[in-house]
């Protein structure tokens, strides 16, 4: 049995690239692989509301011949009801994998500690690895490659930013992250990310100044107001509006495409005009969520090698 996927930090450059190529091939030639998860069951635990993650996992697992059991834990965090290590141990008695969308990364660690089946991070406070793989599949399809390209992330330094950085560096994609002061990425991860970039010979820029955003291939943004954040909208606007992704910014840096993991707030972090434009990859990203997750599930739940 293969390892969990809680973050790509413990992956190698070689395995990351093999996973990307496998995902692309699985999407393009599903008949070549058949029902990889036939007879297998996946328990999906959701502490947070979801549209793309829940639907894409459910339909994707079905397409692979498997069965998904949805566990709604939105009434309270899992750890307030039962220790995650015990939840993982119990689910391992019946299921073949666990998919979890949780508030805290520590909940995932607990599930993984208790389970002897793969645990897949479907989003937590620190990482969103499935989203990152979907995004780099999308980038590869539209630019012909990931290595040597430049991804510019503009906005709040969050879980999506972390996973884009980690997987992007492993795939050889140069990274620029522009955030408002006080909204930088987690300082506890900064050293690991810088060391990874140095080892992979990938350019890495962090800044609070939009003037440091130069030529790039893709501009990526995310919501300014994270789920559960009760900061007044006007306060958010005051800090973030200079970081809006709009037509002027795209033209200034000669970006080919814009990306957003959604849900998106039109005319806040990104203009509606760009979302609906030919440069928008938002629906392609959403489409690739299922293909990315199918590749991850197939790798972790079967004996196939990348």
C-alpha positions as CSV (number, residue, x, y, z in Angstrom):
1,X,0.0,0.0,0.0
2,X,1.3,3.5,-0.9
3,X,1.7,6.5,1.4
4,X,-0.9,9.1,2.4
5,X,-1.1,12.4,0.6
6,X,-1.3,15.1,3.3
7,X,1.2,17.4,1.5
8,X,3.6,17.2,-1.3
9,X,6.5,18.3,0.9
10,X,7.8,14.7,1.3
11,X,7.6,13.9,-2.4
12,X,10.5,13.8,-4.8
13,X,10.8,15.7,-8.0
14,X,10.7,12.5,-10.0
15,X,7.5,11.2,-8.3
16,X,5.8,14.6,-8.7
17,X,6.5,14.6,-12.4
18,X,5.4,11.0,-12.8
19,X,2.1,11.7,-11.0
20,X,1.5,14.7,-13.3
21,X,2.1,12.6,-16.4
22,X,0.0,9.7,-15.1
23,X,-2.9,12.2,-14.4
24,X,-2.7,13.5,-18.0
25,X,-2.7,10.0,-19.4
26,X,-5.5,8.8,-17.2
27,X,-7.6,11.8,-18.3
28,X,-6.8,11.3,-22.0
29,X,-7.0,7.5,-22.1
30,X,-9.4,6.2,-19.3
31,X,-10.1,3.1,-21.3
32,X,-6.5,2.1,-21.0
33,X,-6.8,1.7,-17.2
34,X,-10.3,0.3,-16.7
35,X,-12.0,0.3,-13.4
36,X,-9.0,0.8,-11.1
37,X,-11.0,1.1,-7.9
38,X,-13.5,-1.7,-8.7
39,X,-14.8,-3.2,-5.4
40,X,-13.2,-0.5,-3.2
41,X,-14.8,2.0,-0.9
42,X,-13.6,5.5,0.1
43,X,-14.9,7.3,3.1
44,X,-15.1,11.1,2.6
45,X,-15.2,13.2,5.8
46,X,-16.2,16.8,5.4
47,X,-15.9,19.3,8.2
48,X,-16.3,22.2,5.8
49,X,-18.9,22.9,3.0
50,X,-17.9,21.9,-0.5
51,X,-19.1,22.0,-4.1
52,X,-16.1,21.1,-6.4
53,X,-14.3,18.8,-3.9
54,X,-17.3,16.7,-2.9
55,X,-18.9,16.4,-6.3
56,X,-15.6,15.7,-8.2
57,X,-14.5,13.0,-5.7
58,X,-17.9,11.3,-5.7
59,X,-18.2,11.2,-9.5
60,X,-14.5,10.4,-10.0
61,X,-14.6,7.5,-7.6
62,X,-17.7,6.2,-9.4
63,X,-16.0,6.4,-12.8
64,X,-13.1,4.4,-11.4
65,X,-15.5,1.7,-10.3
66,X,-15.4,2.5,-6.6
67,X,-17.9,3.6,-4.0
68,X,-17.8,6.8,-1.9
69,X,-19.4,7.1,1.6
70,X,-20.0,10.7,2.5
71,X,-19.7,11.6,6.2
72,X,-21.0,15.1,7.1
73,X,-19.1,16.5,10.1
74,X,-20.1,20.1,9.5
75,X,-22.0,20.3,12.7
76,X,-18.8,20.2,14.7
77,X,-15.1,19.5,14.1
78,X,-14.3,15.8,14.1
79,X,-12.0,16.0,17.1
80,X,-14.8,17.5,19.3
81,X,-16.8,14.3,18.8
82,X,-14.1,11.6,18.7
83,X,-10.3,11.5,18.6
84,X,-9.2,11.5,14.9
85,X,-6.8,8.6,15.6
86,X,-9.7,6.5,16.7
87,X,-11.8,7.6,13.7
88,X,-9.0,6.5,11.3
89,X,-8.6,3.2,13.1
90,X,-12.3,2.5,12.9
91,X,-12.8,3.4,9.2
92,X,-9.8,1.2,8.3
93,X,-11.9,-1.8,9.4
94,X,-14.3,-1.2,6.5
95,X,-12.9,1.1,3.9
96,X,-10.0,1.3,1.5
97,X,-9.1,5.0,1.8
98,X,-10.1,8.2,3.6
99,X,-10.6,11.5,2.0
100,X,-10.9,14.4,4.5
101,X,-11.7,18.1,4.2
102,X,-10.9,19.5,7.6
103,X,-10.2,22.7,9.5
104,X,-6.9,21.6,11.0
105,X,-3.9,19.8,9.5
106,X,-3.5,18.1,12.9
107,X,-6.8,16.3,12.3
108,X,-5.4,14.8,9.2
109,X,-2.3,13.7,11.1
110,X,-4.5,12.0,13.6
111,X,-6.5,10.2,11.0
112,X,-3.3,9.0,9.3
113,X,-1.8,7.9,12.6
114,X,-4.8,5.7,13.3
115,X,-5.5,4.4,9.8
116,X,-3.7,1.7,8.0
117,X,-5.2,2.8,4.7
118,X,-4.3,5.9,2.6
119,X,-5.5,9.3,3.9
120,X,-5.9,12.1,1.3
121,X,-6.0,15.7,2.2
122,X,-9.0,17.3,0.4
123,X,-8.2,20.7,2.1
124,X,-7.0,21.8,5.5
125,X,-5.7,25.0,7.0
126,X,-2.2,24.5,5.6
127,X,-2.5,22.7,2.3
128,X,-4.7,21.9,-0.7
129,X,-2.7,19.3,-2.7
130,X,-5.5,18.0,-4.9
131,X,-6.2,21.5,-6.1
132,X,-2.5,22.1,-6.8
133,X,-2.3,19.0,-9.0
134,X,-5.4,20.0,-10.9
135,X,-3.9,23.4,-11.5
136,X,-0.7,22.1,-12.9
137,X,-2.5,19.6,-15.1
138,X,-4.4,22.7,-16.4
139,X,-1.2,24.7,-16.9
140,X,0.4,21.8,-18.8
141,X,-2.6,21.4,-21.1
142,X,-2.7,25.1,-22.0
143,X,1.0,26.0,-22.1
144,X,2.4,22.7,-23.2
145,X,4.6,22.4,-20.1
146,X,5.0,23.3,-16.5
147,X,8.8,23.3,-16.1
148,X,10.4,26.6,-17.0
149,X,7.1,28.5,-16.9
150,X,6.3,31.2,-14.3
151,X,3.2,31.1,-11.9
152,X,2.4,34.4,-10.2
153,X,0.1,34.1,-7.2
154,X,-1.5,37.4,-6.1
155,X,-3.6,37.8,-2.9
156,X,-3.8,36.1,0.4
157,X,-1.0,33.7,1.3
158,X,-3.0,30.6,2.3
159,X,-3.3,26.8,2.0
160,X,-3.7,27.0,-1.8
161,X,-0.6,29.2,-2.1
162,X,1.4,26.7,0.0
163,X,0.5,23.7,-2.2
164,X,1.0,25.6,-5.4
165,X,4.5,26.6,-4.3
166,X,5.5,23.1,-3.1
167,X,4.2,21.1,-6.1
168,X,5.1,23.8,-8.6
169,X,8.7,23.8,-7.4
170,X,8.9,20.0,-7.7
171,X,7.6,20.3,-11.2
172,X,10.2,23.0,-12.1
173,X,7.8,26.0,-12.3
174,X,9.2,29.4,-11.2
175,X,7.1,31.0,-8.5
176,X,6.2,34.6,-7.7
177,X,4.0,35.4,-4.7
178,X,2.7,38.9,-4.1
179,X,0.6,39.4,-0.9
180,X,-0.5,42.4,1.2
181,X,1.6,43.0,4.2
182,X,0.4,40.8,7.1
183,X,-1.0,38.2,4.7
184,X,2.2,36.4,3.7
185,X,2.5,32.6,3.6
186,X,3.0,30.7,6.8
187,X,6.5,31.6,8.1
188,X,6.9,28.1,9.5
189,X,6.8,26.8,5.9
190,X,9.0,29.5,4.3
191,X,12.3,27.9,5.1
192,X,11.2,24.5,3.7
193,X,9.9,26.1,0.5
194,X,13.1,28.2,0.0
195,X,15.3,25.1,0.5
196,X,13.2,23.1,-1.9
197,X,13.4,25.9,-4.6
198,X,17.2,26.1,-4.2
199,X,17.5,22.3,-4.5
200,X,15.4,22.3,-7.7
201,X,17.0,25.4,-9.2
202,X,13.6,27.2,-9.3
203,X,13.3,31.0,-9.1
204,X,11.3,32.2,-6.1
205,X,10.1,35.7,-5.3
206,X,8.1,36.8,-2.3
207,X,6.9,40.4,-2.1
208,X,4.2,42.8,-0.8
209,X,4.8,45.2,-3.7
210,X,2.9,44.7,-6.9
211,X,5.7,46.4,-8.8
212,X,7.7,43.2,-8.2
213,X,5.3,41.3,-10.4
214,X,6.9,41.2,-13.9
215,X,6.5,38.9,-16.9
216,X,4.7,35.7,-16.0
217,X,2.8,33.0,-17.8
218,X,-0.2,32.6,-15.4
219,X,-1.7,34.9,-12.7
220,X,-3.4,33.0,-10.0
221,X,-5.6,34.4,-7.2
222,X,-7.9,33.1,-4.5
223,X,-10.7,34.5,-2.4
224,X,-9.7,37.3,0.0
225,X,-12.2,36.2,2.6
226,X,-11.6,32.6,3.7
227,X,-14.4,30.4,4.9
228,X,-15.3,31.3,8.5
229,X,-13.4,34.6,8.4
230,X,-15.6,37.3,10.0
231,X,-13.4,40.3,9.1
232,X,-15.7,43.1,7.8
233,X,-15.7,43.2,4.0
234,X,-14.7,46.9,3.9
235,X,-11.6,46.1,5.9
236,X,-10.7,43.3,3.5
237,X,-11.2,45.6,0.5
238,X,-9.0,48.3,2.0
239,X,-6.1,45.9,2.3
240,X,-6.6,43.8,-0.9
241,X,-8.1,46.0,-3.7
242,X,-4.6,47.0,-4.9
243,X,-4.0,43.3,-5.5
244,X,-7.1,42.7,-7.6
245,X,-6.5,40.6,-10.8
246,X,-7.9,42.7,-13.6
247,X,-7.3,43.3,-17.3
248,X,-4.8,46.0,-16.7
249,X,-2.6,43.8,-14.6
250,X,-2.8,40.9,-17.0
251,X,-1.7,43.1,-19.9
252,X,1.0,44.8,-17.9
253,X,2.7,41.4,-17.1
254,X,1.8,39.8,-20.4
255,X,0.2,36.8,-18.7
256,X,-1.4,34.3,-21.0
257,X,-4.0,33.0,-18.6
258,X,-5.7,33.7,-15.2
259,X,-6.5,31.0,-12.7
260,X,-8.6,30.8,-9.5
261,X,-9.5,27.7,-7.5
262,X,-13.0,29.0,-6.7
263,X,-15.4,29.9,-5.1
264,X,-14.6,33.3,-6.7
265,X,-16.1,36.7,-5.8
266,X,-16.7,38.6,-9.0
267,X,-15.1,42.1,-9.1
268,X,-13.3,41.6,-5.8
269,X,-10.2,39.4,-6.1
270,X,-10.8,39.0,-9.8
271,X,-13.0,40.9,-12.3
272,X,-16.0,39.2,-13.8
273,X,-14.8,40.3,-17.2
274,X,-11.6,38.2,-16.8
275,X,-13.5,35.3,-15.3
276,X,-15.6,35.1,-18.5
277,X,-12.7,35.8,-20.9
278,X,-10.8,33.4,-23.2
279,X,-7.9,33.8,-20.8
280,X,-9.8,32.3,-17.9
281,X,-8.9,28.7,-17.0
282,X,-11.3,28.5,-14.1
283,X,-13.6,25.9,-15.6
284,X,-10.6,23.9,-16.9
285,X,-9.3,23.9,-13.3
286,X,-12.6,22.7,-12.0
287,X,-12.8,20.0,-14.7
288,X,-9.3,18.8,-13.8
289,X,-10.1,18.4,-10.1
290,X,-11.7,15.1,-10.8
291,X,-8.8,13.9,-13.0
292,X,-6.2,14.9,-10.5
293,X,-8.0,13.2,-7.7
294,X,-8.6,10.1,-9.8
295,X,-4.8,9.9,-10.4
296,X,-4.1,10.3,-6.7
297,X,-6.7,7.7,-5.7
298,X,-5.4,5.2,-8.3
299,X,-1.8,5.6,-7.2
300,X,-2.5,5.5,-3.5
301,X,-5.1,2.7,-3.5
302,X,-3.5,0.3,-6.0
303,X,-0.2,-1.4,-6.5
304,X,0.6,0.5,-9.6
305,X,3.9,2.3,-9.8
306,X,4.3,5.8,-11.2
